[in-house]
Amino acid sequence: MKTVLVTGGTGHLGRDVVRLLKSEGKPVRILARNPGQTSDVEWIKGDLGTGQGVADAVAGVDVVVHAATNSPAAQRGMLRPRDFLRSPSDVDVDGTRMLLAEASKGQVEHFLHVSIIGVQESRLPYSRVKAAAEDLVHGGSVPWSILPAAGFYWLLARMFDTMAGRRVWPLPANLDMQPCDTADFAGYVIACLNDGPRGVRPEFGGPEIRSVVDFARQYQAVRDIRRRILPLHMPARMLRAAGRQTCPDGRRGATTWSDWLARTRPGVG
């Protein structure tokens, strides 16, 4: 039975990936700054940003699922001016480079790298960091797969959550998105993991392509709040800089935005 190392195993996607790996009976190892207490996975204390624990985490594993990332904007649920100037590269670039080096030493059979659609086209600093990580994987000696996903529902919800107290929501009406559920994408990750290293895999998005304004209206309807939405027209150069947010020809998850909102409504579950 092949042992699988999951980076980012305590995050939204990572938890879903780990859950599915365990359901298949695969031995799972997680690299985490704050190891959990569950005994059904092997915990390695470490930090991709500093390199602590990376060698120990990779030693003896057959497959690496690299789902860790560092996006301050995602963590806070909003963009700030500095996010248009720089984004930290410690986890996504330096950490990926260290993982690949250790995976090469240990003759890892499959390095599965989770990425984002459109990063090779986008000019945003975070996207450039993710693109650099893709380039490292692509140019490395370890057999690999790159799985690009659209934005996740929890990220979109976090952004709207931070706006919930505002009376007016200014939002781009001409920016289409195709966000998806991490649980749906995790199923795709496992399928690609079981299929072996096959390079850049088809992109993955949610079942719906809508404008940000439409997603905001659905959010307000399901969460039963009323705020004025002010549709704005984003200039073409800004749309180009943001990069592609949809993958109409890619794989699609089954969970809709409204279904996800209803399932994650406060007090549900």
Summary of the structure (lengths in Angstrom):
residues: 269
radius of gyration: 18.6
end to end distance: 33.5
largest distance: 56.0
contacts: 866
relative contact order: 0.13
helix: 40%
strand: 20%
